[in-house]
Amino acid sequence: MTRCRTCWPRCATPRTLPSNSSLLSIAIAVVFLTGAALFGLGTIARRKQKPRVAGTITWPRLVDEALADADLDQRIEMIERLGIVRSAWACDVLQTAQREESDPRATRALERALSAATST
């Protein structure tokens, strides 16, 4: 196999990064370390946050203590089911929920459940 004499020195030399590659390496290292530090600080700050306390919404505990941390969808489902029950206890729980809930979806579900519970 013959090689071109004009290309041989250029092809035979190993490719290297430009001379400023040490600056590039330092810049990449600084960016990486900054990102890692921010990630670590965010993780630590997130772990130190106090857990969310359902201080204003306590009515799910009237149904079951295990439901103290129920999210909005679970609370709406409970409201709909309590509307089906139509007992005095369920109406009391729904009225307590109506005083505590501020989310528009929950208040609409409460209005429907209370109207269904009082219609009989």
Secondary structure, 3 states (H helix, E strand, C coil): CCCCCCCHHHHHCCCCCCCCHHHHHHHHHHHHHHHHHHHHHHHHHHHHCCCCCCCCCCCHHHHCHHHCCCCHHHHHHHHHHHHHHCCHHHHHHHHHHHHHCCCHHHHHHHHHHHHHHHCC
